[in-house]
């Protein structure tokens, strides 16, 4: 089993690497040329810039039961279709039960922004959020190991 990180904009890269190392899992960080990550304990794969180039590369690398850390609902949907286990930076597991409503919310937000309106962005990330992510990622790994 491996953990793949959608590195562009991911706030929990270091936490994910630490956990993958403690379980002796391979950890891959995927990013485009505008974001370069070099971290001990992980292999970085860099792809050319382009709409969703990293997303498609990640999906093509997936194997069943790989864990994917991503904030991207579209990428999460593709991961689910490949029998991978996507989780976001707050520890929410994407599932077949929640992905449709998340994609609809993303579409609705895009329509609002396209009409010239603005939406509030996320609040500043806290250490508590990182701890919740770590606990939930470990729980997901433990669940798979049973």
Buried (B, 14 or more C-beta within 10 A) or exposed (E): BBBBBBBBEBBBBBBBBBBBBEBEBEBBBBBBEEBEBEBEEBEBBBBEEEEBBBBBBBBEBBEEEBBBBBBBBBBBBBBBEBEBBBBBBBBBBBEEEEBEEBBEEEEEEEEEEEEEEEEEEEEEEEEEBBEBBBEBBBEBBEEEEE
